[in-house]
Amino acid sequence: MVDASKPQRLRVGVVGLGRLWESRHKPSLLRLRDRFRITALYDQVARRAEIEAAQLGCAASEGLTSLIERPDVDVVYLLSPQWFGLHPAHLACEAGKPVYCAVPLSGDLAELERLAARVEATGGVFMPEFARRCYPATLRLQELLATKLGQPRLVVGHSRLAGFDRYAQPGPTTQVVPVPLSIDPGSYLLDWCAFILRGLPTSIASSRALVLPARGDAPDFESFHAAFPGGATAQISYGRYHREEWGEAVKFLPPAGLQVFAERGAAWLEPPDRIQWWDAEGAHEERLAAEPSVGDVLNEQFHRLVHTGRSLAPTIRDALEIARLVHDLDRSQAAGIVVERGGRPQAPHAPSS
């Protein structure tokens, strides 16, 4: 281990350019120059990687293997799920290089189990990106629960997707890649609830609806109800905007957000940066600063994890538990049942900047 007070620069190889690279990680990695240096890029569109590499003064790799095997690449950032899926993570694991993974991991449980087994067998470092844990509103909620509001007992919320747009603005309402709703945002909302309620569900149930059949047979509205150890519960729904069909009607929908009811008060979050809360003294409203950015918090976590092995960052084991929850959601919907799980405890903590 190295002295955490004297951080070393990690040389970064980036796999998959796209929205998260442009909006979250490139700005952050460039700000954190004392800790990171981008040395190589790979993208399935070779010309895109060449243009970006020329602007950054780094190398554009012709293939995944050549990037991961480069001696000037210490860690691999997997940021966009292109043709290769999780293959770069397997390659990095074989090469003994830590992985930061921003792609959705809940779509193929068997594949994730194989990867987790490999990571754990080799003692590798793998950090999944659960960005909602690091939203300013989430971090402030954690402070309020610890000081003003007390133990959370109920989470009720709704999240809306505006659709998939590779170059959209960052935020919780647009998918990174077009996947089923149970994966994005479902898996990330499951993780957020487990993070806030400090445990894994003891039971979970799901429902789905098709609002516009003309668009296909995939559900465009889903929800889950989860019971947690100690009696806490979460009821979350998520669906798509249909701007073309609904027109002006989308302006009159109630606001999306998350309500948290605790022992001594309640809070309303509009992620990523707004929170209203109520306690015995009355109502309070805060619009939170965006510094440090979500990207900075995530990258600082990863840096500490790589250099010291001590970090509040999520692990591949956390990602595997969430993927199993998504599998249980599918089971619940298919069979029309409540899936009893037994609720293995976990104790996630608020990330530090």
C-alpha positions as CSV (number, residue, x, y, z in Angstrom):
1,M,0.0,0.0,0.0
2,V,1.1,3.6,-0.6
3,D,0.8,6.5,1.7
4,A,-2.7,7.9,1.0
5,S,-1.4,11.4,1.9
6,K,0.9,11.2,-1.2
7,P,-1.3,10.1,-4.0
8,Q,0.3,8.7,-7.1
9,R,-1.0,9.4,-10.6
10,L,-2.9,6.6,-12.2
11,R,-2.4,6.2,-16.0
12,V,-5.9,5.6,-17.5
13,G,-6.9,3.6,-20.5
14,V,-10.5,4.5,-21.5
15,V,-12.7,2.0,-23.3
16,G,-15.9,3.3,-25.0
17,L,-16.5,7.0,-25.6
18,G,-19.9,8.5,-25.2
19,R,-22.1,10.5,-22.9
20,L,-20.5,9.5,-19.6
21,W,-17.1,10.2,-21.0
22,E,-18.0,13.7,-22.3
23,S,-20.2,14.8,-19.4
24,R,-18.7,13.1,-16.3
25,H,-15.3,11.5,-16.6
26,K,-13.2,13.5,-19.1
27,P,-13.9,16.8,-17.2
28,S,-13.2,15.2,-13.9
29,L,-10.0,13.3,-14.9
30,L,-8.6,16.5,-16.4
31,R,-9.4,18.4,-13.2
32,L,-7.7,15.7,-11.1
33,R,-4.4,15.9,-13.0
34,D,-2.5,15.3,-9.8
35,R,-4.1,11.8,-9.5
36,F,-4.9,10.7,-13.1
37,R,-3.3,10.9,-16.5
38,I,-5.2,9.7,-19.6
39,T,-2.8,7.8,-21.8
40,A,-4.9,5.7,-24.2
41,L,-8.4,5.5,-25.7
42,Y,-10.3,2.9,-27.6
43,D,-13.8,3.2,-29.2
44,Q,-15.6,1.0,-31.7
45,V,-15.6,4.0,-34.0
46,A,-11.9,4.3,-34.6
47,R,-12.1,7.8,-36.0
48,R,-13.8,9.1,-32.9
49,A,-11.0,7.7,-30.7
50,E,-8.4,9.3,-33.1
51,I,-9.9,12.7,-32.9
52,E,-10.3,12.6,-29.1
53,A,-6.8,11.3,-28.6
54,A,-5.3,14.1,-30.8
55,Q,-7.1,16.6,-28.6
56,L,-5.9,15.1,-25.4
57,G,-2.3,14.3,-26.5
58,C,-2.7,10.5,-25.8
59,A,-2.7,7.3,-27.9
60,A,-5.7,5.9,-29.9
61,S,-5.5,2.1,-29.6
62,E,-6.5,-0.1,-32.5
63,G,-7.9,-2.9,-30.2
64,L,-8.9,-3.8,-26.7
65,T,-6.0,-6.1,-26.0
66,S,-3.4,-3.6,-27.2
67,L,-4.9,-0.9,-24.9
68,I,-5.1,-3.1,-21.9
69,E,-1.6,-4.5,-22.4
70,R,0.1,-1.1,-22.7
71,P,2.7,-0.6,-20.1
72,D,1.6,3.0,-19.6
73,V,-2.0,1.9,-18.7
74,D,-2.4,1.2,-15.0
75,V,-6.2,1.2,-14.8
76,V,-9.0,0.6,-17.3
77,Y,-12.2,2.8,-17.4
78,L,-15.0,0.9,-19.1
79,L,-17.5,3.7,-19.9
80,S,-19.7,2.6,-22.8
81,P,-21.3,-0.8,-23.6
82,Q,-20.3,-1.3,-27.2
83,W,-19.8,-4.5,-29.2
84,F,-17.5,-5.9,-26.6
85,G,-19.8,-6.1,-23.6
86,L,-17.8,-7.0,-20.4
87,H,-14.9,-8.5,-22.4
88,P,-12.5,-5.6,-21.5
89,A,-13.1,-6.3,-17.8
90,H,-12.1,-9.9,-18.2
91,L,-9.0,-8.9,-20.1
92,A,-8.1,-6.3,-17.5
93,C,-8.6,-8.9,-14.7
94,E,-6.2,-11.3,-16.5
95,A,-3.7,-8.5,-16.8
96,G,-4.0,-7.6,-13.1
97,K,-5.3,-4.1,-13.9
98,P,-8.1,-2.4,-11.8
99,V,-11.4,-1.6,-13.6
100,Y,-13.7,1.3,-13.2
101,C,-17.0,0.1,-14.8
102,A,-19.8,2.5,-15.7
103,V,-21.8,0.2,-18.0
104,P,-25.1,-1.4,-16.7
105,L,-24.2,-4.8,-15.1
106,S,-27.6,-6.3,-14.4
107,G,-28.5,-7.5,-17.8
108,D,-26.7,-10.8,-17.8
109,L,-26.5,-12.4,-14.3
110,A,-24.6,-15.5,-15.4
111,E,-21.9,-13.3,-17.1
112,L,-21.6,-11.1,-14.1
113,E,-21.2,-14.1,-11.8
114,R,-18.4,-15.4,-13.9
115,L,-16.7,-12.0,-13.8
116,A,-17.1,-11.6,-10.1
117,A,-15.6,-15.1,-9.5
118,R,-12.6,-14.1,-11.6
119,V,-12.2,-10.8,-9.9
120,E,-12.4,-12.4,-6.4
121,A,-10.1,-15.3,-7.4
122,T,-7.4,-12.9,-8.6
123,G,-7.8,-10.3,-5.9
124,G,-8.5,-7.7,-8.5
125,V,-10.0,-4.3,-8.1
126,F,-13.4,-3.6,-9.7
127,M,-15.5,-0.6,-9.0
128,P,-19.1,-0.4,-10.5
129,E,-20.5,3.1,-11.0
130,F,-23.5,3.6,-8.8
131,A,-23.6,7.4,-9.3
132,R,-26.9,8.1,-7.5
133,R,-25.0,7.4,-4.2
134,C,-22.9,10.4,-5.0
135,Y,-25.5,12.9,-6.0
136,P,-25.3,16.1,-3.9
137,A,-28.9,15.5,-2.7
138,T,-28.1,12.0,-1.6
139,L,-25.0,13.1,0.4
140,R,-27.1,15.8,2.1
141,L,-29.9,13.4,2.9
142,Q,-27.3,11.1,4.5
143,E,-26.2,14.0,6.7
144,L,-29.8,14.9,7.6
145,L,-30.7,11.3,8.5
146,A,-27.7,11.1,10.8
147,T,-28.4,14.4,12.6
148,K,-32.0,15.8,12.2
149,L,-34.4,13.2,10.7
150,G,-33.3,9.9,12.2
151,Q,-33.8,6.4,10.9
152,P,-35.4,6.2,7.5
153,R,-38.6,4.0,7.4
154,L,-40.2,4.5,4.0
155,V,-39.0,5.5,0.5
156,V,-41.5,6.5,-2.1
157,G,-40.5,7.7,-5.5
158,H,-40.9,8.0,-9.2
159,S,-38.3,8.4,-12.0
160,R,-39.0,9.3,-15.6
161,L,-36.9,8.6,-18.7
162,A,-36.8,11.1,-21.6
163,G,-35.4,8.2,-23.7
164,F,-31.9,7.3,-24.8
165,D,-29.6,9.9,-26.2
166,R,-25.9,9.1,-26.4
167,Y,-25.0,12.8,-26.2
168,A,-27.7,14.0,-23.8
169,Q,-27.0,16.0,-20.7
170,P,-26.1,14.0,-17.6
171,G,-28.8,13.3,-15.1
172,P,-31.1,10.6,-13.7
173,T,-33.8,10.8,-16.4
174,T,-31.9,9.6,-19.5
175,Q,-30.5,6.1,-20.1
176,V,-26.8,5.6,-20.8
177,V,-27.7,2.8,-23.3
178,P,-31.1,1.5,-24.5
179,V,-31.8,-1.4,-22.1
180,P,-35.0,-2.7,-20.3
181,L,-36.3,-0.4,-17.6
182,S,-35.6,-3.0,-14.9
183,I,-31.9,-2.5,-15.6
184,D,-31.8,1.3,-16.1
185,P,-33.0,2.9,-14.0
186,G,-34.4,0.0,-12.1
187,S,-31.1,-1.5,-10.9
188,Y,-29.7,1.9,-9.9
189,L,-32.9,2.8,-8.0
190,L,-32.7,-0.6,-6.2
191,D,-29.1,0.2,-5.2
192,W,-30.1,3.7,-4.0
193,C,-32.8,2.3,-1.8
194,A,-30.5,-0.3,-0.3
195,F,-27.9,2.4,0.2
196,I,-30.3,4.7,2.1
197,L,-32.0,1.9,4.0
198,R,-28.7,0.2,4.8
199,G,-29.6,-3.3,3.8
200,L,-30.8,-5.6,1.1
201,P,-34.5,-6.4,0.7
202,T,-36.0,-9.4,2.5
203,S,-38.7,-9.5,-0.1
204,I,-39.4,-7.8,-3.4
205,A,-42.3,-7.6,-5.9
206,S,-42.6,-6.0,-9.3
207,S,-45.4,-4.8,-11.7
208,R,-45.2,-3.6,-15.3
209,A,-47.5,-1.9,-17.7
210,L,-47.6,-1.1,-21.4
211,V,-49.1,2.3,-21.9
212,L,-48.6,2.7,-25.6
213,P,-48.9,-0.7,-27.3
214,A,-48.2,0.8,-30.7
215,R,-44.6,1.4,-29.7
216,G,-43.9,-2.3,-29.2
217,D,-44.4,-5.0,-26.6
218,A,-41.7,-3.8,-24.1
219,P,-43.1,-2.3,-20.8
220,D,-42.9,1.4,-20.6
221,F,-43.9,1.6,-16.9
222,E,-42.6,-0.5,-14.0
223,S,-42.5,-0.4,-10.3
224,F,-41.2,-2.4,-7.4
225,H,-42.1,-2.8,-3.7
226,A,-39.3,-4.0,-1.4
227,A,-39.3,-4.8,2.3
228,F,-36.1,-4.3,4.2
229,P,-34.7,-5.6,7.5
230,G,-36.3,-3.9,10.5
231,G,-39.5,-3.1,8.7
232,A,-38.5,-0.3,6.3
233,T,-40.0,-0.4,2.9
234,A,-39.5,1.2,-0.6
235,Q,-42.1,1.8,-3.3
236,I,-40.5,3.0,-6.5
237,S,-42.0,3.5,-10.0
238,Y,-40.3,4.5,-13.2
239,G,-41.5,5.0,-16.8
240,R,-40.9,6.8,-20.0
241,Y,-42.1,10.2,-21.3
242,H,-43.9,9.9,-24.6
243,R,-43.3,13.4,-25.9
244,E,-44.6,12.8,-29.5
245,E,-47.8,11.1,-28.5
246,W,-48.5,13.2,-25.4
247,G,-47.5,16.6,-26.6
248,E,-48.2,19.4,-24.1
249,A,-49.5,16.8,-21.6
250,V,-46.0,16.1,-20.4
251,K,-45.8,19.6,-18.9
252,F,-48.6,18.8,-16.5
253,L,-47.3,15.6,-15.0
254,P,-46.4,15.8,-11.3
255,P,-42.7,16.2,-10.6
256,A,-40.5,13.2,-10.4
257,G,-38.5,12.6,-7.3
258,L,-38.0,10.6,-4.1
259,Q,-39.7,11.0,-0.7
260,V,-38.0,9.7,2.4
261,F,-40.0,9.4,5.6
262,A,-37.9,9.0,8.7
263,E,-38.5,8.8,12.5
264,R,-38.3,12.6,13.1
265,G,-39.2,14.1,9.7
266,A,-39.3,13.7,6.0
267,A,-37.4,14.8,2.9
268,W,-38.2,15.3,-0.8
269,L,-35.3,14.9,-3.3
270,E,-35.2,16.0,-6.9
271,P,-31.9,14.5,-8.0
272,P,-29.2,15.3,-8.5
273,D,-29.0,18.6,-6.5
274,R,-32.2,19.7,-4.8
275,I,-33.6,18.6,-1.5
276,Q,-36.5,19.9,0.7
277,W,-36.9,18.6,4.2
278,W,-39.2,19.0,7.2
279,D,-38.5,18.5,10.9
280,A,-40.0,19.7,14.1
281,E,-38.7,23.2,13.4
282,G,-40.4,23.5,10.0
283,A,-39.6,23.4,6.3
284,H,-36.2,23.8,4.7
285,E,-35.1,23.9,1.1
286,E,-31.7,23.6,-0.4
287,R,-30.2,23.8,-3.9
288,L,-26.9,22.2,-3.4
289,A,-23.5,23.1,-4.9
290,A,-22.2,20.9,-7.7
291,E,-18.7,20.9,-6.3
292,P,-17.1,18.5,-6.0
293,S,-18.8,17.1,-9.0
294,V,-20.3,13.6,-9.1
295,G,-17.4,12.5,-11.4
296,D,-14.8,13.9,-8.9
297,V,-16.4,12.0,-6.0
298,L,-16.5,8.7,-8.0
299,N,-12.9,9.1,-9.3
300,E,-11.5,10.0,-5.9
301,Q,-13.2,6.8,-4.5
302,F,-11.6,4.7,-7.2
303,H,-8.2,6.3,-6.7
304,R,-8.3,5.5,-3.0
305,L,-9.5,2.0,-3.7
306,V,-6.6,1.3,-6.1
307,H,-3.9,2.8,-3.9
308,T,-4.9,1.9,-0.4
309,G,-7.5,-0.9,-0.7
310,R,-9.6,1.2,1.7
311,S,-12.5,3.1,0.2
312,L,-16.3,3.6,0.6
313,A,-16.7,2.7,-3.1
314,P,-19.1,-0.1,-4.1
315,T,-17.5,-3.4,-5.2
316,I,-18.4,-6.1,-7.8
317,R,-20.1,-8.0,-4.9
318,D,-22.5,-5.0,-4.6
319,A,-23.2,-5.1,-8.3
320,L,-23.8,-8.8,-8.1
321,E,-26.4,-8.4,-5.3
322,I,-28.2,-5.7,-7.3
323,A,-28.2,-7.9,-10.5
324,R,-29.8,-10.7,-8.4
325,L,-32.4,-8.3,-7.3
326,V,-33.2,-7.4,-10.9
327,H,-33.5,-11.2,-11.6
328,D,-35.9,-11.4,-8.7
329,L,-37.9,-8.5,-10.2
330,D,-38.3,-10.5,-13.4
331,R,-39.3,-13.6,-11.5
332,S,-41.9,-11.7,-9.5
333,Q,-43.4,-10.2,-12.7
334,A,-43.4,-13.5,-14.6
335,A,-45.0,-15.6,-11.8
336,G,-47.1,-12.8,-10.2
337,I,-45.5,-13.5,-6.8
338,V,-43.6,-11.8,-4.0
339,V,-40.1,-13.1,-4.0
340,E,-38.9,-13.8,-0.5
341,R,-35.1,-13.3,-0.2
342,G,-34.0,-13.5,3.4
343,G,-32.2,-10.1,3.2
344,R,-28.5,-10.5,3.7
345,P,-27.3,-7.4,5.5
346,Q,-25.0,-4.8,4.0
347,A,-23.7,-1.6,5.4
348,P,-22.9,0.9,2.7
349,H,-21.7,4.4,3.8
350,A,-21.9,7.8,2.3
351,P,-19.0,8.5,-0.1
352,S,-16.6,11.1,0.9
353,S,-15.2,13.7,-1.5
